[in-house]
């Protein structure tokens, strides 16, 4: 049986629904909040954390015979264990992936899904994939983009609309036994969807299967960004590196029209010493930013899955770095895969909460997509020599290692308040002096650093007035009885 297979056929869901129809509100919903159990989120066997985005069209357009004959072995050769795919026509692919130890992440695809929630037909598709054993689902995509809105652009309150509708779809998916992903926004952007869902009183969703989808494209930043030497210190490009990349064939050239001297001038002027991922997360390591925000809002980590990421040949959005050439694409993609497996020689292993990446893009025309708008991004394409980018062969020879830790970190312990008041009372009792937390003298002495009490309170009279005083290490303090807001001090 495939991992995560649901054999209930919806029986439990139907029973609960029927009971609620009979009893109405007599049975309140059970809502619990806390870190989800690690067993809730399945991993594929021999998980490397390496993933790809399949294509942008019908998942089985290339034909299942070809997928079984060629594509599954290609995925296995590269060490791919996660595949992001669109749901139309994808049932047979999802089943084949599961049977071969690869975890599908299925986006229930809708054209311009915002504003809105899953339709009855899309819920039926969800049921079909669940019966196959699929667990991870997306129901929305980059809602910060105009192309994802029926009206043509996100309204000013778009994050709130998306959060409200996400609650509905997440409830639907969780109730059926699936695991829903918080919608990913475009690289370098952040909508506090987790916070909005919490503010709407539904923090429980994150205890029962919700995970966070991200699109952490590298742009033309190296995997270490923003901690790399170019960004932090403006390290100049050497003549050797400049010339080597300049010789590669890539539209626009690796350095455009910029000379080595100009590139190094950019590096000197645009460096960002001390900058951290919390200030610039337009890079692969964006998962660190999102986890910090999740822990800030929830108090614990939830799984983060990339559903799009990686590098695209020809990309050059930061003038300090070269355009992504085929060789650089292979090198940096390989480094990301090493991070996922924990084998990179200098970068830290991917944390356990970061389940997988999803390199854009395995194929387009090669996978049967006729309207191949993203052909230039495809790893397998007639555009490239030998029909594929160098990254394919690079990953095939890259030593593979199963991830050593895939267990979500425990939430931080709840801080136990220090027993300061009890300690203070005990200290006064040790001097045989009664402590009154509401009395004016102890509060005044503590606020003014007068030290420990040396005497109990005492009364005295002067000039026809009655005073009360108390001795502390630094001073004797006193006040007229009944006028406790005016306190006087006198040296010993």
Order of alpha helices (4+ residues) and beta strands (2+ residues): alpha-beta-alpha-beta-alpha-beta-alpha-beta-alpha-beta-alpha-beta-alpha-alpha-alpha-alpha-beta-alpha-beta-alpha-alpha-alpha-beta-beta-beta-beta
